[in-house]
């Protein structure tokens, strides 16, 4: 999260892509929840 914060604060973030999220292998939706949380964080910080 610190790395993401530094990238956002640099003003150089041009895009964000969530790839390779396979619900069949996502135990208890942990990866989906993390991805959603990170996207939410980025949207609210830019």
Backbone bond lengths (Angstrom), bond angles and torsions (degrees), N, CA, C in turn:
res aa  C-N    CA-C-N  psi(-1)  N-CA   C-N-CA  omega(-1)  CA-C   N-CA-C  phi
1 X - - - 1.447 - - 1.527 110.83 -
2 X 1.303 117.61 -35.79 1.465 120.42 178.19 1.523 111.19 -62.32
3 X 1.319 116.82 -40.84 1.468 120.20 178.52 1.518 110.48 -62.71
4 X 1.317 117.01 -44.04 1.461 121.40 178.95 1.524 110.20 -62.51
5 X 1.308 116.86 -41.54 1.464 121.33 178.71 1.526 110.67 -60.85
6 X 1.326 117.40 -43.21 1.464 121.15 178.90 1.527 111.73 -64.13
7 X 1.316 116.28 -39.93 1.468 120.30 179.01 1.522 110.06 -64.48
8 X 1.316 117.57 -44.57 1.464 121.29 179.45 1.526 110.31 -62.48
9 X 1.311 116.88 -45.72 1.461 121.26 -177.97 1.519 112.69 -67.03
10 X 1.325 117.66 -22.65 1.466 120.46 179.27 1.523 111.80 -70.74
11 X 1.333 116.87 -19.96 1.453 120.67 -178.49 1.514 113.74 78.80
12 X 1.321 117.24 8.48 1.460 121.55 -176.37 1.527 113.56 -100.86
13 X 1.316 117.83 1.18 1.460 120.94 179.66 1.522 109.27 -71.26
14 X 1.317 116.20 119.23 1.459 121.47 -178.55 1.520 112.52 -106.17
15 X 1.318 117.41 -21.46 1.456 120.14 -178.37 1.509 110.52 -167.69
16 X 1.318 114.47 166.97 1.459 120.82 179.37 1.520 107.58 -144.53
17 X 1.304 116.53 132.04 1.455 121.22 -177.26 1.525 109.13 -133.89
18 X 1.312 116.13 128.83 1.464 121.32 175.04 1.522 106.79 -101.22
19 X 1.312 116.42 117.43 1.463 120.87 -176.65 1.527 110.72 -126.36
20 X 1.314 114.43 160.69 1.465 122.48 175.12 1.522 113.28 59.53
21 X 1.315 116.45 43.12 1.459 121.32 174.27 1.523 107.57 -101.22
22 X 1.334 116.09 106.29 1.461 121.36 -177.14 1.526 109.53 -109.47
23 X 1.338 117.48 108.17 1.464 120.25 -178.02 1.526 113.99 -59.64
24 X 1.325 117.68 -24.52 1.465 120.22 179.66 1.527 112.50 -67.19
25 X 1.316 117.52 -24.00 1.463 121.68 -178.87 1.530 112.53 -112.24
26 X 1.302 116.99 6.33 1.463 122.14 -176.33 1.528 109.42 -94.17
27 X 1.313 116.02 93.39 1.463 122.03 -177.51 1.528 109.72 -66.47
28 X 1.325 115.81 123.75 1.472 123.36 179.21 1.528 112.92 56.61
29 X 1.327 117.09 25.55 1.475 122.57 179.12 1.528 112.97 58.37
30 X 1.325 117.47 27.49 1.461 120.77 -178.07 1.524 112.10 -61.57
31 X 1.323 116.91 -44.70 1.459 120.78 -178.04 1.521 110.71 -69.28
32 X 1.319 117.10 -41.21 1.467 120.83 178.48 1.526 110.83 -62.23
33 X 1.320 116.69 -41.52 1.466 120.65 179.07 1.524 111.04 -66.11
34 X 1.329 117.10 -40.24 1.460 120.57 177.65 1.523 110.58 -64.39
35 X 1.322 117.08 -45.47 1.464 121.18 179.33 1.526 110.40 -60.69
36 X 1.320 117.20 -45.09 1.465 121.02 179.15 1.522 111.03 -62.41
37 X 1.313 116.06 -40.61 1.460 120.90 179.36 1.529 111.41 -64.08
38 X 1.327 116.68 -43.50 1.463 120.45 179.49 1.522 111.85 -66.03
39 X 1.324 117.17 -42.48 1.467 120.65 178.21 1.530 109.76 -63.57
40 X 1.317 117.17 -43.96 1.466 121.54 177.53 1.525 110.47 -58.65
41 X 1.310 116.73 -45.18 1.464 122.14 179.76 1.524 110.85 -59.23
42 X 1.323 116.34 -48.17 1.467 120.82 -178.35 1.527 110.50 -63.03
43 X 1.320 117.36 -46.52 1.466 120.82 -178.21 1.528 111.22 -59.28
44 X 1.310 116.97 -39.17 1.459 119.67 -177.02 1.530 113.10 -81.67
45 X 1.321 117.51 -12.67 1.465 120.68 -179.76 1.524 113.06 -96.53
46 X 1.332 116.97 -19.47 1.472 117.87 -178.52 1.513 111.10 -96.71
